[in-house]
Amino acid sequence: MRAHPFENTKSIEIPKGNFRNLLRNILQANRNIAENLEVTAVEQVTESMVEIRKLSLEDRVSFYVKNRIDDQRTCIQKKSSANKMAQRRWFWLVIIIYIGAAISLNADQLGFSQATLAFDPMIVLVSFALGWLQMK
């Protein structure tokens, strides 16, 4: 994209070298990650990267918006929808457990004296579920 730190230069070799140095520094700073990576002799700067770099500013901006901004927006929208659905599920789970706890609390009056033993675990489950909802 010719953005910082890979600005426009006369030779593509300068930003290629800068990119390789940046990758090398990242791997040296994170040796525990670098040890688990497969190392190949393949060039890190691909032909498509070079071709995109050759585009005009307007075309590079358009490419960036389409392939980065729009892609991120779509991903975030999907994640947001999934989170809303999960929040609804957790909400109804809490309601169901609350109802179960209320029934078990009054189980003696309903003739199910053994069901009163479920009250304490249900309160723990409700507390867990509410805490999870708060964290999310």
Number of C-alpha atoms within 10 A of each C-alpha: 20 15 8 7 10 16 11 15 10 7 8 13 10 14 18 17 13 13 16 15 12 13 13 13 12 13 15 13 11 11 12 10 11 14 11 8 10 6 8 7 5 7 9 12 13 10 10 9 11 13 10 16 19 15 14 11 13 9 14 16 13 13 15 15 13 12 11 12 13 12 13 13 11 12 11 12 12 12 12 12 11 11 13 12 12 13 15 12 12 16 14 11 16 21 13 13 18 17 13 17 23 15 18 22 18 16 18 13 10 11 9 12 13 10 17 16 13 15 20 13 11 19 17 12 17 19 13 13 17 16 11 12 15 8 7 9
